[in-house]
């Protein structure tokens, strides 16, 4: 009975710490997302001279990369960043090559998603098939929405992803330093 009450007390003592950790993680993620969005929509967008729609899409894409990458630990964040970048880079190559020669077509998009899946499995990254497919679908559909410069979309999405992933890594590094102090 005494052990049971000790176990319950230990669980109750841990609950506030877990809740605090979750709140800190959520607040940090929120701040990182604002930074990613702002950097793309206010800083980098000016360098690329793209439309307001591309600014907003880029901000969203950077936020998605930040959310995807930022984890509870630095090592997990680095692993997630490598995963995200591998998927994005393969998608970038496939979409850019396609869009340099052809306009958007649903069969072209489906073919690129299939090729991306095969390549990811071949290079030993089967867990990245999903991210590669999602990234390819977004880049291709955005190219369909803005067909006048469709080939630019993969380039812009890589830049957005690099910024978002980088912000996630910086945030994880800050969080790990704060956790050890």
N, C-alpha and C positions, 0 to 999 in steps of 0.2 A: 504494500500500500504506500509506503514511504517512497519507494522508487517511482511509482506511478505519479505521485504528487510532484516529485522532482522533475520527471519528464514533462509533465504538463507545465510546470513553472518555466522550464527551459524553453519550451515551445512558445509560451507567452512572452518570454523575454526576447525571443528572436523575431516575433511578429512585428514589433515596432521598428526594428532595424531593417527588416525586409521591406516594410512599407516606406520607410525613409529612403532606402536605396532606390525603390521604384519611382518615388517622387523626384529624387535627384536625377535619375536617368531620364525621366519624362521631360523635366524642365530643360536639361542639357540638350536633349534631342530637339526640342522645340526651338531653342536658341540657335542650334546648328542649322536647322532648316531655314530659319529666317536669314541667317548669314549666307547660306547657299543661294537662296532665292534672290537676295539683294545683290550679291556679287554678279550673278548672271544677268539680271534684269537692269542693273544700273551701271555696271562697270564693263563687263565683257561684251555685252550687247552693243555698246557704243563702238568697240573696236571692230566688230564684224559688220556694223551698219545693216542690221536686219530689221524686218518689220516688227511692229508692236506685238503681233500675234506670235512671231518667232521668239521675241523677248519672253513673253509669258510662257510659251511652251518650254523654252530653255530653262526658265526658273522652275517650272514644275518638274522637269527632268532632273535638274540638279537636286531638288528636294527628294525626289524618289531615290536617287543615288545615295544621298545622305542617310535616309531612312534604312535603306538596304544595308549599308556598310556599318553604321554605328551600332556597336554591340556592348554588352556589359564588360567585356575584357579587351585589352589591347590586342592580344593574340587573335582573338575571335574577329576583331575588327579588321586586322590585316588580312586574315583568311577571306573574309567577306569582300574586302576591297579587291583582292586578287581575283576572286570569282567574278565579281561585277565587271572588272576591267577585261578579263579574258572573254567573257560573253559579249561585251560591248565592242571590243576590237574585232572579233570575228564578224559580228553583225555589221560593223562599219565597213569592213572590206567587202563583204558580200553585197551589201546595199549600194555602196559607191560604185562598184564594178557594174552592177546591174543598171543603176540609174544613169550612168554615163552613156549608156547605149540604148536604153529602153525606157518608155514611160511606165508609170505604175500600172500593174495588172494583177488581179487577184491570184492568177495562176503563177505569175512570177513571184509574188510574195510567198505563196505556199511552197514553191520550189526552193526559195532561199531559206525558209524555215526548215524544210527537210534537209537541205544540204548542211545547214548549221548544226542540226541534231546529229547527223552522221559524223561531221568533223569533230564535234565535242566528244562524242563517244570514242572516236579513233585516237584522240589525243589524251584520253584518260580522264576526261572531265564530264562524266555523264550527268552529274548533279547540276551542271551549268546549262544543260539543254533548255530548261524552262526559261531562264533569263535571256539566253540567246534568242529564243523564239519570240519572247515578248518584245525585246529590243528591236528585232527585225520587223515585227508587225507594226510597232509604233513608227519607226523610221519610214517604212513604206507607205503607211496610211497618211502620215504627215506629208510625204512627197506627193501623194494624190491630191491632198487638200491645197498644196502650193506647188503646182506642176511647173511654174515658170523657171524655178531654180531648184528642181527636185534633188539634183545631185549634191546640193549643199547640205541637205538635211542630215546625212550620216556624219559629216564633218562637225556640224553644230552639236549634234547629240553626243559625240565623243567629248567635245570641249565641256559640255554641261556635266557629263558623267565624271570627268576628271576633277572638276571643281567640287561637285557633290561628294565624291569619294574622298577627296583630299580633306575637305572640311570634316567629314566623319572620322578620318584618321586623327586629325588634329584634336578633335573633341575627345576621342578615346585616350589620346596621350595625356591630355589635361586631366581627364577623369581618373586615369590610373595614378597620376602624380598626386592628385588630391586624396585619393583613397589610401595612399601609403603614408600620408602625413598625419 
